[in-house]
Amino acid sequence: MSTIKESAEKLNLKLKEYLDKNQAAPKTPLCHYTTFSGLTSILQDKNLWLTDHKFLNDPSEIEHGKLIILNHIKNHIPNNKQLSRFMIFFFNDIITRGYKTFITSFCKEGDYLPAWRYYGNDGAGFSIGFKKEYFTPNQNAEKRSAAMLFEVEYEENSSSQVKEIFEIADSELSTWTTFNMPEIEPFLDALMATLLTIIPSIKHPDYRAEQEWRLCIPRIYFENENRWRPYDLPIEDLIIDKADSTKIPPFLKTFKPSVPRLASNRFCYSDIQTICVGPRLDFITAKISIEKILLDGGISESELRNISILKSTRPYQ
């Protein structure tokens, strides 16, 4: 048992190092696409809202990552049905009852046609370009509430990240797939927690055109301990954002009357490099409105000049 415990501790350390190392550090600004009301709230509050994954436009995105991980478990442990069944049950149970991740999306391009269509209010929205330094791991931990940044991996049946995580597990205890429960349980906790953490970074290749990056706050709730891991969920930052039902078609199957969000990713105006006006908007009117919002928010004239307000050059019908 001491060998298992020591291996579990080493695995936990290596997987933490793996996640830290794989925190995406963009080489260029990343741009968040939003509506005018979203832009107004973001600039007034100096805060980015992250949405509960169950309330995204397509919650099946998380389901796709889950299926890829379950396939890896089955393929990696073909000869130990007890261990394989336990891991699959545990993983499904956590996803169903105790998994929560809050997400906000970015794109490397600030004037990108697919992004205008997916996230930019069908071309009548805005993109906010945040400087790459804003996303530097640890540097802005207080402002960003220790959120994790991932460059999305678009895979249909596999995942290089999941493969690497299993390779790390094998390197620490090469025979772990032959052990029975419960002796291997301490070893599995770190492995399963890491797999759960990376789920939001795996999407179906049908979404490849999005070129998405995601800022995520993943948490796992352990009911028997009545606690969240790896850190407490910042409940004080939780906002229940109520939708305007008068603007929603009554036949829309996915309508959600309220959406849980975390307002926990703070920034300064100096973190913004560009704001791009969507191709379906009147540029001059939009530019004046943006400047008014920023000035009302307390930005100085010199700081305002450092933010480039740009006009989209994309053709849009």
C-alpha positions as CSV (number, residue, x, y, z in Angstrom):
1,M,0.0,0.0,0.0
2,S,2.9,2.4,0.7
3,T,4.1,1.9,-2.9
4,I,0.6,2.8,-4.2
5,K,0.5,5.9,-1.9
6,E,3.9,7.1,-2.9
7,S,3.0,6.5,-6.6
8,A,-0.3,8.4,-6.1
9,E,1.6,11.4,-4.6
10,K,4.1,11.4,-7.4
11,L,1.3,11.1,-10.0
12,N,-0.6,14.0,-8.4
13,L,2.5,16.2,-8.6
14,K,3.2,15.2,-12.2
15,L,-0.4,15.8,-13.3
16,K,-0.4,19.2,-11.6
17,E,2.9,20.0,-13.5
18,Y,1.3,18.8,-16.7
19,L,-1.8,21.1,-16.3
20,D,0.5,24.0,-15.4
21,K,2.7,23.4,-18.4
22,N,-0.3,23.0,-20.7
23,Q,-1.9,26.2,-19.6
24,A,-2.1,27.9,-23.0
25,A,0.0,31.1,-23.2
26,P,-1.2,32.9,-26.4
27,K,1.3,34.6,-28.5
28,T,-1.2,37.2,-29.7
29,P,-4.3,38.9,-28.2
30,L,-7.4,36.8,-27.8
31,C,-10.8,38.2,-28.7
32,H,-14.1,37.7,-27.0
33,Y,-17.2,38.2,-29.2
34,T,-20.4,39.5,-27.7
35,T,-23.6,41.5,-28.2
36,F,-23.9,45.2,-27.5
37,S,-25.6,44.5,-24.1
38,G,-22.8,42.1,-23.4
39,L,-20.1,44.6,-24.4
40,T,-21.8,47.3,-22.2
41,S,-21.9,45.0,-19.1
42,I,-18.3,43.8,-19.7
43,L,-16.9,47.3,-20.0
44,Q,-19.0,48.8,-17.2
45,D,-18.2,46.0,-14.7
46,K,-14.6,45.4,-16.0
47,N,-15.5,41.7,-15.7
48,L,-15.9,38.7,-17.9
49,W,-18.8,36.4,-17.2
50,L,-18.2,32.6,-17.4
51,T,-21.3,30.5,-18.2
52,D,-22.3,27.2,-16.5
53,H,-21.5,24.5,-19.1
54,K,-25.0,23.1,-18.9
55,F,-26.4,26.4,-20.2
56,L,-24.1,26.8,-23.2
57,N,-25.7,27.0,-26.7
58,D,-24.6,23.4,-27.2
59,P,-24.2,21.5,-23.9
60,S,-23.4,18.3,-25.9
61,E,-19.8,19.7,-26.3
62,I,-19.0,18.4,-22.8
63,E,-20.7,15.1,-23.7
64,H,-18.3,14.7,-26.6
65,G,-15.2,15.1,-24.4
66,K,-16.7,12.7,-21.9
67,L,-17.2,10.0,-24.6
68,I,-13.7,10.4,-25.8
69,I,-12.3,9.9,-22.3
70,L,-14.6,6.9,-21.7
71,N,-13.3,5.3,-24.9
72,H,-9.7,5.8,-23.7
73,I,-10.5,4.1,-20.4
74,K,-12.0,1.1,-22.2
75,N,-9.1,0.8,-24.6
76,H,-6.4,1.4,-21.9
77,I,-7.8,-1.2,-19.5
78,P,-8.9,-4.1,-21.7
79,N,-8.1,-6.9,-19.3
80,N,-9.3,-5.6,-15.9
81,K,-13.1,-5.4,-16.1
82,Q,-13.5,-4.5,-12.4
83,L,-11.2,-1.5,-12.7
84,S,-12.6,-0.4,-16.1
85,R,-16.2,-0.6,-14.8
86,F,-15.3,1.3,-11.7
87,M,-13.6,4.1,-13.6
88,I,-16.5,4.4,-16.1
89,F,-19.1,4.4,-13.3
90,F,-17.1,6.9,-11.3
91,F,-16.6,9.2,-14.3
92,N,-20.3,9.1,-15.4
93,D,-21.5,9.6,-11.8
94,I,-19.2,12.7,-11.3
95,I,-20.2,14.2,-14.6
96,T,-23.9,13.7,-13.8
97,R,-24.0,14.8,-10.1
98,G,-20.8,16.6,-9.2
99,Y,-19.1,18.2,-12.2
100,K,-19.4,21.9,-12.9
101,T,-17.3,24.1,-15.2
102,F,-17.9,27.7,-16.1
103,I,-16.7,28.8,-19.5
104,T,-16.1,31.9,-21.6
105,S,-14.8,31.8,-25.2
106,F,-12.2,33.6,-27.3
107,C,-10.7,33.5,-30.8
108,K,-7.3,34.5,-32.0
109,E,-8.8,36.7,-34.7
110,G,-10.7,39.8,-33.8
111,D,-12.5,40.1,-37.2
112,Y,-13.2,36.5,-38.1
113,L,-16.3,35.7,-40.1
114,P,-17.2,32.3,-38.4
115,A,-16.9,34.0,-35.0
116,W,-19.2,36.8,-36.0
117,R,-21.7,34.1,-37.0
118,Y,-21.3,31.9,-33.9
119,Y,-20.8,34.4,-31.1
120,G,-21.0,38.0,-32.6
121,N,-24.8,38.4,-32.7
122,D,-24.8,37.3,-36.4
123,G,-22.4,40.2,-37.3
124,A,-24.3,42.8,-35.3
125,G,-22.0,42.5,-32.3
126,F,-18.5,43.3,-31.1
127,S,-15.2,41.7,-30.4
128,I,-13.0,42.7,-27.5
129,G,-9.3,42.0,-28.0
130,F,-7.5,41.3,-24.7
131,K,-3.7,41.6,-24.6
132,K,-1.8,38.3,-24.4
133,E,-0.3,39.4,-21.1
134,Y,-3.8,39.2,-19.5
135,F,-3.8,35.4,-20.0
136,T,-0.3,34.8,-18.6
137,P,-0.7,32.0,-16.0
138,N,-0.2,33.1,-12.4
139,Q,0.5,36.8,-13.4
140,N,-3.1,37.7,-13.2
141,A,-4.4,35.0,-10.9
142,E,-6.1,37.4,-8.6
143,K,-7.9,39.2,-11.4
144,R,-8.8,36.0,-13.2
145,S,-9.8,33.9,-10.2
146,A,-7.4,31.1,-11.1
147,A,-9.3,30.3,-14.3
148,M,-7.6,27.9,-16.7
149,L,-7.0,28.8,-20.4
150,F,-7.2,26.1,-23.0
151,E,-6.7,26.1,-26.7
152,V,-9.5,23.8,-27.9
153,E,-8.5,20.5,-29.4
154,Y,-10.9,19.3,-32.2
155,E,-10.9,15.5,-32.3
156,E,-13.6,13.0,-33.3
157,N,-12.5,9.8,-31.6
158,S,-9.3,10.5,-29.8
159,S,-7.4,13.2,-27.9
160,S,-3.7,13.8,-27.6
161,Q,-4.2,15.3,-24.1
162,V,-5.9,12.2,-22.8
163,K,-3.3,9.9,-24.3
164,E,-0.5,12.0,-22.6
165,I,-2.3,11.9,-19.2
166,F,-2.5,8.1,-19.4
167,E,1.1,7.9,-20.4
168,I,2.0,9.9,-17.3
169,A,0.0,7.5,-15.2
170,D,1.8,4.5,-16.8
171,S,5.2,6.2,-16.1
172,E,4.5,6.4,-12.3
173,L,3.0,2.9,-11.9
174,S,3.4,0.8,-14.9
175,T,1.2,-2.0,-13.6
176,W,-1.7,0.1,-12.3
177,T,-4.2,-1.3,-14.8
178,T,-3.7,-4.8,-13.2
179,F,-4.6,-3.7,-9.6
180,N,-8.0,-4.4,-8.0
181,M,-10.2,-2.0,-6.1
182,P,-10.0,-0.5,-3.6
183,E,-6.1,-0.7,-3.3
184,I,-5.7,1.5,-6.4
185,E,-8.2,4.1,-5.4
186,P,-5.7,6.8,-4.1
187,F,-3.9,6.5,-7.5
188,L,-7.1,7.0,-9.4
189,D,-8.3,10.3,-7.7
190,A,-5.6,12.4,-9.3
191,L,-6.0,10.7,-12.6
192,M,-9.7,11.2,-12.8
193,A,-9.6,14.8,-11.5
194,T,-7.2,15.7,-14.3
195,L,-9.3,14.0,-17.0
196,L,-12.4,15.9,-15.7
197,T,-10.4,19.2,-15.8
198,I,-9.6,19.0,-19.5
199,I,-13.1,18.0,-20.8
200,P,-14.0,21.5,-21.9
201,S,-10.9,21.7,-24.1
202,I,-12.1,18.8,-26.4
203,K,-14.7,19.5,-29.1
204,H,-16.0,17.8,-32.2
205,P,-14.1,18.6,-35.4
206,D,-17.4,20.0,-36.9
207,Y,-16.6,23.1,-34.8
208,R,-13.0,23.5,-36.0
209,A,-13.8,26.7,-37.9
210,E,-14.4,28.4,-34.5
211,Q,-10.6,28.3,-33.7
212,E,-11.7,28.6,-30.1
213,W,-9.8,29.2,-26.9
214,R,-11.6,28.7,-23.6
215,L,-11.1,30.3,-20.2
216,C,-12.6,27.8,-17.7
217,I,-13.2,27.4,-14.0
218,P,-13.7,23.6,-13.5
219,R,-14.9,22.3,-10.2
220,I,-15.8,18.8,-8.8
221,Y,-18.3,18.5,-5.9
222,F,-17.7,15.6,-3.5
223,E,-21.0,15.0,-1.8
224,N,-19.5,12.8,1.0
225,E,-17.1,15.5,1.9
226,N,-19.5,18.4,1.2
227,R,-16.7,20.3,-0.6
228,W,-15.5,21.4,-4.1
229,R,-12.2,20.4,-5.6
230,P,-9.6,21.4,-6.5
231,Y,-10.7,24.7,-5.0
232,D,-13.9,26.2,-3.5
233,L,-16.5,27.4,-6.0
234,P,-16.6,31.2,-5.8
235,I,-20.3,31.4,-4.9
236,E,-20.0,35.1,-4.1
237,D,-19.4,35.8,-7.8
238,L,-22.4,33.7,-9.0
239,I,-25.0,35.6,-11.0
240,I,-28.3,34.2,-12.2
241,D,-28.8,36.0,-15.5
242,K,-32.5,36.0,-16.5
243,A,-33.3,35.8,-20.2
244,D,-35.9,38.0,-21.8
245,S,-38.6,35.4,-22.8
246,T,-40.4,38.0,-25.0
247,K,-37.6,37.8,-27.5
248,I,-37.5,34.0,-27.6
249,P,-39.6,32.0,-30.1
250,P,-42.1,29.8,-28.2
251,F,-41.1,26.7,-30.2
252,L,-37.4,26.9,-29.3
253,K,-36.5,23.6,-27.5
254,T,-33.4,24.8,-25.8
255,F,-34.8,28.0,-24.1
256,K,-33.5,28.5,-20.6
257,P,-35.3,31.1,-18.5
258,S,-32.2,31.8,-16.4
259,V,-28.5,31.1,-16.8
260,P,-26.0,30.7,-13.9
261,R,-22.7,32.7,-14.6
262,L,-19.6,33.5,-12.6
263,A,-18.6,37.2,-12.7
264,S,-15.1,36.4,-11.5
265,N,-12.6,37.3,-14.3
266,R,-11.8,40.9,-13.6
267,F,-9.6,43.1,-15.9
268,C,-8.4,46.7,-16.3
269,Y,-9.0,48.9,-19.3
270,S,-5.3,48.6,-19.9
271,D,-5.8,44.9,-20.6
272,I,-7.8,45.7,-23.7
273,Q,-6.0,46.2,-27.0
274,T,-8.8,46.4,-29.5
275,I,-12.6,46.6,-29.9
276,C,-13.9,45.6,-33.3
277,V,-17.3,46.7,-34.5
278,G,-19.3,44.0,-36.3
279,P,-19.9,44.1,-40.0
280,R,-23.6,44.7,-39.8
281,L,-23.3,47.8,-37.6
282,D,-22.9,51.5,-38.3
283,F,-19.3,52.0,-37.4
284,I,-19.3,55.7,-36.4
285,T,-22.4,55.4,-34.2
286,A,-21.0,52.3,-32.5
287,K,-17.5,53.9,-32.0
288,I,-19.1,56.9,-30.2
289,S,-21.2,54.6,-28.0
290,I,-18.1,52.5,-27.0
291,E,-16.1,55.7,-26.2
292,K,-19.0,56.9,-24.1
293,I,-19.2,53.7,-22.1
294,L,-15.4,53.7,-21.5
295,L,-15.4,57.4,-20.4
296,D,-18.4,56.9,-18.1
297,G,-16.4,53.9,-16.6
298,G,-13.6,56.3,-15.7
299,I,-11.0,55.7,-18.4
300,S,-8.7,58.7,-19.1
301,E,-8.4,60.3,-22.5
302,S,-4.8,59.0,-22.8
303,E,-5.9,55.4,-21.9
304,L,-8.8,55.6,-24.4
305,R,-6.3,56.4,-27.2
306,N,-4.4,53.2,-26.4
307,I,-7.5,51.1,-27.3
308,S,-8.0,50.8,-31.1
309,I,-11.6,50.8,-32.0
310,L,-11.8,49.1,-35.4
311,K,-14.3,48.6,-38.2
312,S,-14.8,45.0,-39.5
313,T,-13.7,44.5,-43.0
314,R,-15.5,41.1,-43.4
315,P,-18.2,40.8,-46.2
316,Y,-21.5,40.0,-44.5
317,Q,-24.8,39.2,-46.1
